[in-house]
Amino acid sequence: MIVAIDGPAASGKSTAALGVAKALNITHLDTGSMYRAVTFGLISNQISFEDIKAVEYFLESLKLRFSKSKKRTDLILNDKNVTDLIRNNIISENVSEVSAIKIIREFMVRIQREMASDTDCILEGRDIGTVVFPNADFKFFVTADEKSRASRRLNDLVDSGDKNVSELNSVLEDLKVRDHKDSTRIHSPLKKAEDALVIDTTYLTINEVVEKIVNTVNQKRTLY
């Protein structure tokens, strides 16, 4: 069983996916963090995003895996735990550009399909229901208004020490830029799958979002 959740940045899809995975007792594959890890790797190795040959060489030696413990699931990049390192503002500012590179998207789609090939899982991103798993058993498109999403992103950045509480307008503008990049890129742009159920999280708690998804999945599963 594949559950696909797509949506724009800071819409709550990652937190919802975690909750749904726990409620349904299925594997959660955080595809967004995987793109962040690649972005971290390229920046750390001082590889220009425009140097396709260097990017291709980097991908050839790339090893990416999730390591699950009782407390959380960590992301390991070439034997280095990058779980916390990929959440800073520098990565956030560059991940859209990296995600738009064709060879990176093709590489990541292959990895994601391999990871999900033999297990029930939930994946969230921007093209899960349209490109990675167009035949997913369940598809959701999670969204929220721009101000709510900016406020959520600001809280995360304040917690990580990258922003202060007075920088909402700056974060809002950054979010608009990222939305534009994600939705207009040539390869696998952000868009709702035709058969996806839309969930607006603007006025919903995370528990309410999780409950909506879990109830939808469970109701349809009983029909099979």
C-alpha positions, -999 to 999 in steps of 0.1 A, spaced: 0 0 0 13 34 -10 -1 66 6 11 98 -13 9 133 3 18 163 -18 17 200 -11 37 232 -9 63 241 17 52 244 54 17 231 46 20 205 74 25 174 51 56 161 68 42 163 103 10 147 91 28 119 73 46 111 106 13 109 124 -4 88 98 25 64 96 23 59 134 -15 55 133 -15 30 105 17 13 116 34 18 81 68 31 71 73 68 66 97 79 38 105 116 41 113 125 5 117 162 13 146 154 37 162 133 10 164 163 -14 177 184 15 204 158 21 215 160 -15 215 198 -13 236 195 19 260 171 2 265 194 -28 271 225 -7 294 207 17 315 195 -13 314 229 -29 298 215 -61 281 240 -83 245 231 -91 252 241 -127 281 217 -130 261 187 -142 291 164 -146 302 171 -110 266 166 -98 264 133 -117 297 121 -102 285 130 -67 253 110 -73 273 79 -84 289 78 -50 258 88 -30 245 65 -3 213 75 13 193 56 39 170 60 69 179 47 103 150 41 127 153 41 165 128 42 193 130 80 195 131 90 158 142 82 123 175 96 112 187 102 77 222 90 69 242 105 40 273 85 31 276 72 67 270 108 82 239 116 102 225 147 86 191 147 102 196 180 120 221 195 96 197 197 67 171 219 85 189 253 84 180 283 63 209 278 38 195 244 28 159 258 27 171 286 3 187 261 -21 167 229 -20 142 241 -47 170 248 -72 186 214 -65 152 196 -67 147 211 -102 178 194 -116 167 166 -139 194 140 -131 188 145 -94 150 140 -97 155 109 -118 180 95 -92 157 102 -63 126 88 -79 145 55 -85 157 54 -49 122 62 -35 106 35 -56 132 10 -44 127 19 -8 89 15 -11 90 -16 -33 84 -42 -6 66 -24 22 35 -4 31 45 32 33 36 68 32 56 94 13 52 132 11 67 157 -13 56 176 -44 54 150 -71 47 118 -52 12 113 -65 20 126 -100 54 112 -109 70 90 -82 38 69 -76 11 79 -100 -7 46 -92 -6 52 -54 -34 36 -35 -42 69 -18 -34 104 -28 -37 136 -7 -28 172 -15 -22 192 17 -22 230 16 -28 261 37 -29 299 31 5 316 27 4 335 60 -3 303 80 25 285 62 49 313 67 41 314 104 48 277 107 81 280 88 91 309 110 85 289 141 108 262 128 135 287 118 133 304 152 137 271 169 168 263 148 183 298 155 181 310 118 155 337 123 139 358 150 102 362 157 100 396 139 109 382 105 75 370 94 74 392 63 108 380 52 99 343 56 66 350 37 85 364 7 109 335 8 79 311 8 63 328 -22 96 325 -41 99 288 -33 62 282 -43 69 298 -77 101 278 -82 84 245 -72 53 250 -93 70 263 -125 101 241 -127 103 220 -159 108 186 -143 81 173 -119 66 206 -108 44 209 -77 8 202 -87 -22 183 -74 -29 149 -89 -63 148 -105 -75 121 -82 -60 135 -50 -81 146 -20 -74 182 -10 -70 190 27 -67 226 37 -48 227 70 -51 265 76 -76 261 104 -69 224 113 -47 210 141 -22 184 131 -43 158 149 -73 167 128 -53 164 96 -40 130 106 -75 119 115 -89 129 81 -62 110 63 -64 79 85 -102 78 83 -101 81 45 -76 52 42 -94 30 66 -128 36 50 -115 27 15 -95 -3 28 -126 -19 42 -141 -20 6 -113 -43 -7 
